[in-house]
Structure formats: C-alpha cells, structure tokens
C-alpha cells in the first residue's frame, strides 16, 4: 500500500512539474511571477559580446589591510578607468565562453557574478566598499558598471517579424533538464532579429533509435515541446525564459517562430 502511494505521489509531482506556467499570447503583458523570475536571474547573470570587454575592464588589486580575499562589508582596491560618477559597480569573473554549435563562431562570454561594490575614493588605486558577494572577491576580478535595465512591466509579448531559428545552447543555472521558469541561453541575438519580448516555440529534438526489425538507425520526429520568451538580447546571444513545457527540455533543443495558424 505504501509503495503504491509513493508511486502515485511521484507521478503527481511529475505531472505538476510539466503543467505550463501560462498560455502566452501576442499582445499580453508579462505575468508578475514571470517578471520576478527574470529579475532574479538578471541580478546574477550577464553576457559580454567580446573577451576584450572583460579583459580591459578595471580590476581588483587587493582587499582591505592587504588581504588577498575580500568579503561582504570590506573595502577593496582597484585599478583601471573607474568613473567616480558611477556609484555602484558589479564584480565579475570570466565564465563560460560560448561558440555557435554549427559555425563555431565566438558568440560571447558569460561574466560570472561575484558581487557588487560602492565607489568610495578615486586615484591610481581606487577604493570601493563591497556591498554584496556570492563568493569571495579575488585579485583580478573585474569591475563593470551596471547594464541597462529591461522595463519588464511594459514589455509586451510579440511575434518576431521574420523567421528565426536556432538552439538552446546552455542553462546558466547548471541543470541538464529544463523546465518552466528556467532561463536559457540562445545562440541568436540582435543581429539575427531577436528582440526583448519575442515569443518562440521550442522543438524537442527526436532521438536516434535502432529499428529492431532492420537494424538500421532511425530518427524519431521532432516534437513541439514548449514556449520561451526572449527577455535580454545581446549582439549574438540572448537569454530566454521557458514559459511552458509539455516535456523536459535540454540544451541543443531547437527554437523557432511559433506557427500562428494553430
């Protein structure tokens, strides 16, 4: 009896996990829970178009009292072109480098969020006060001014003006199976026509299986699997949020412009 109840509970959890978060339509504003999921993600994730943007940014030299590592509430010292008019800087470290799965073109680099620091005094060696950390600050960590915010309250779902197709190439959260309200990295960006607010369909890639009758490999047809919303675009990459999923998604699943006839 207990085993049957456990199986039923696990089945129910699996079904609930696959229930779409919404049935988004063009012209609708973003639901509040969708806005909150995007805001939480953007607080800790940032993409740069080139390696040089990070390599040429101001950098941490040392922590307070000559210590190597800096923690929340401490002062840190930095060199480089810091602007005293910028009150708060993000602290970042080089993360994953993205290349296109088809052309191998360099698409961008993920700047791993380390924390934020408040500008205090300027000089050849400037002083900043650490306000928030996700891990200890190290010499060589880079300082970047905050990126422009996305006006989520006024962001309206819309169809892309032309056909755009590509792949989910990463899940910044580090999971292998993607579900509703997970953020994903796409291998298309502004140059390809993607804009914030674009709605895209996700297509699950069909597996290659062996035909037991003939022994030959056979590809299972691709299947519609969900929808995602583009909420931050860069030159060659974008971030998208999964709004609905009929099954678990994964890196290298395709995205395309939805069929509006359905």
C-alpha positions in Angstrom: 0.0 0.0 0.0 2.8 2.4 1.0 4.6 1.6 -2.2 1.5 2.4 -4.3 1.0 5.7 -2.5 4.7 6.6 -3.1 4.4 5.8 -6.8 1.2 7.9 -7.1 2.8 10.8 -5.3 5.9 10.8 -7.6 3.6 10.6 -10.6 1.6 13.6 -9.4 4.7 15.6 -8.8 6.0 14.8 -12.3 2.7 15.9 -13.9 2.6 19.2 -11.9 6.2 19.9 -12.9 5.1 19.8 -16.6 2.0 21.9 -16.3 2.5 25.1 -18.4 3.0 28.2 -16.3 0.8 30.1 -18.7 -0.7 30.1 -22.2 1.0 33.3 -23.5 -0.5 35.2 -26.4 0.9 38.1 -28.5 0.0 41.4 -27.1 -0.2 40.3 -23.5 1.9 41.9 -20.7 4.1 39.7 -18.6 2.6 38.0 -15.6 4.0 39.2 -12.2 5.6 35.8 -11.4 7.3 35.9 -14.8 8.7 39.3 -14.1 10.0 38.2 -10.7 11.8 35.2 -12.2 13.5 37.4 -14.8 14.6 40.0 -12.2 16.1 37.3 -10.0 18.0 35.9 -12.9 19.3 39.3 -14.2 20.7 40.1 -10.8 23.3 37.4 -11.1 23.8 36.9 -14.8 25.4 39.0 -17.5 26.8 38.3 -21.0 29.6 40.2 -22.8 29.9 40.3 -26.6 33.7 40.0 -26.7 36.5 38.8 -24.4 38.1 42.2 -24.6 35.2 43.8 -22.8 36.1 41.9 -19.6 39.9 41.8 -20.1 40.1 45.6 -20.5 37.8 46.4 -17.6 39.1 47.8 -14.2 40.3 45.1 -11.8 40.6 44.3 -8.2 44.2 44.6 -6.8 43.7 43.7 -3.1 41.4 43.6 -0.2 41.4 45.7 3.0 44.6 45.6 5.1 46.5 43.9 2.3 44.5 40.7 2.5 44.2 38.6 -0.7 40.4 38.0 -0.5 37.6 40.4 0.1 34.3 39.6 1.8 31.0 41.4 2.3 31.4 44.7 4.1 35.1 45.1 3.5 37.0 47.6 1.4 38.7 46.5 -1.8 41.2 48.4 -4.0 41.1 48.5 -7.8 43.0 49.9 -10.8 41.8 51.0 -14.2 39.4 53.5 -15.7 36.8 53.8 -12.9 34.3 56.6 -13.3 33.5 58.4 -9.9 30.1 59.3 -11.3 29.2 55.6 -11.3 28.2 54.9 -7.7 28.0 51.1 -7.9 30.0 48.5 -9.9 29.4 44.9 -10.4 32.2 42.5 -9.6 32.7 39.7 -12.2 34.9 36.9 -13.2 35.4 35.3 -16.6 32.9 32.4 -17.1 31.9 30.2 -19.9 32.8 31.2 -23.4 30.0 30.5 -26.0 30.6 29.4 -29.6 28.0 28.6 -32.2 27.3 24.9 -32.4 27.1 25.0 -36.2 29.7 27.6 -37.3 32.0 27.6 -34.2 31.9 31.4 -34.3 32.6 33.1 -30.9 29.3 34.4 -29.7 30.1 35.9 -26.3 31.3 35.2 -22.8 29.4 34.8 -19.6 30.5 37.1 -16.8 30.1 35.2 -13.6 28.6 37.4 -10.8 30.8 37.8 -7.8 29.0 40.7 -6.1 28.7 44.5 -6.1 30.8 47.3 -4.7 30.2 51.0 -4.0 32.7 53.6 -5.3 34.4 55.4 -2.4 37.5 57.3 -3.5 39.4 57.8 -6.8 43.1 57.5 -7.5 45.7 55.4 -9.3 44.4 52.8 -6.8 40.7 53.5 -6.2 38.8 52.3 -3.1 35.4 50.6 -3.2 33.2 49.1 -0.4 31.9 45.6 -1.0 28.1 45.5 -0.6 27.1 42.0 -1.8 29.0 38.9 -2.5 28.2 35.5 -3.9 31.7 34.3 -3.2 35.0 35.8 -2.0 36.4 38.6 -4.1 39.8 37.9 -5.6 42.6 40.0 -7.2 42.0 40.1 -10.9 38.2 40.1 -10.6 36.8 42.7 -13.0 34.5 45.7 -12.3 31.7 46.6 -14.7 29.1 49.3 -14.5 25.5 48.1 -14.3 23.9 47.1 -17.6 20.7 48.9 -18.7 17.6 47.6 -17.1 14.7 45.9 -19.0 11.3 47.6 -18.5 9.5 44.3 -17.7 6.3 46.0 -16.6 5.8 47.4 -20.1 7.4 44.5 -22.0 4.7 43.0 -24.3 4.9 39.6 -25.9 5.1 39.8 -29.6 5.9 37.6 -32.6 9.2 38.0 -34.4 8.8 39.9 -37.6 10.6 37.2 -39.6 11.6 33.6 -39.4 14.3 33.0 -36.8 15.6 29.6 -35.7 18.4 28.4 -33.5 19.3 26.3 -30.5 19.3 26.4 -26.7 23.0 26.2 -26.0 23.2 26.5 -22.2 21.3 26.6 -19.0 23.1 29.2 -16.8 21.6 27.5 -13.6 23.7 24.4 -14.5 20.8 21.9 -14.7 20.6 19.3 -17.5 16.8 19.1 -17.7 15.0 22.4 -18.3 11.5 23.3 -17.0 9.1 26.2 -16.6 10.6 29.5 -15.5 14.2 28.2 -16.2 16.4 30.7 -18.0 18.3 29.5 -21.1 21.0 30.9 -23.4 20.1 31.1 -27.1 22.6 31.2 -30.0 20.9 34.1 -31.7 20.8 37.8 -30.8 20.1 41.3 -32.1 21.9 40.9 -35.3 19.6 37.9 -36.1 16.5 40.0 -35.5 15.7 38.9 -31.9 14.2 41.5 -29.6 13.1 41.5 -25.9 9.5 40.3 -25.8 9.8 37.9 -28.7 7.9 34.6 -28.2 9.4 31.5 -29.6 8.4 27.8 -29.9 10.7 25.1 -28.5 11.1 21.9 -30.5 12.3 18.8 -28.8 14.9 17.0 -31.0 14.0 13.5 -31.8 16.3 10.7 -30.7 18.1 8.3 -32.9 17.0 4.8 -32.2 17.7 1.4 -33.8 14.9 -0.3 -35.8 14.9 -3.8 -34.3 13.4 -5.3 -37.4 16.1 -3.9 -39.9 18.9 -3.0 -37.5 19.1 0.5 -39.2 19.2 3.7 -37.2 16.0 5.7 -37.4 15.4 9.3 -36.2 12.3 9.9 -34.2 10.4 13.0 -35.4 11.0 16.3 -33.7 8.1 17.4 -31.4 6.7 20.7 -30.2 7.7 21.0 -26.6 7.0 24.4 -25.2 7.4 28.2 -25.5 10.0 30.6 -24.3 10.2 34.4 -24.0 13.3 36.4 -25.0 13.9 38.9 -22.2 17.5 40.1 -22.8 19.3 40.4 -26.1 23.0 40.8 -26.9 24.7 41.1 -30.3 25.0 37.4 -31.0 23.3 35.8 -28.0 20.1 36.1 -26.0 18.5 35.0 -22.7 15.1 33.3 -22.8 12.7 32.2 -20.1 10.7 29.0 -20.5 7.0 29.9 -20.1 5.5 26.5 -20.8 6.8 23.0 -21.3 5.0 19.8 -22.2 8.1 17.7 -21.5 11.6 18.2 -20.1 13.8 20.4 -22.4 17.5 20.2 -22.8 20.5 22.0 -24.3 20.5 21.7 -28.2 16.7 21.6 -28.4 15.7 23.9 -31.2 13.6 27.1 -31.1 11.7 28.8 -33.9 9.0 31.3 -34.6 5.6 29.7 -33.5 3.1 28.7 -36.0 0.4 31.3 -35.6 -2.2 29.3 -37.6 -2.6 27.0 -34.5 
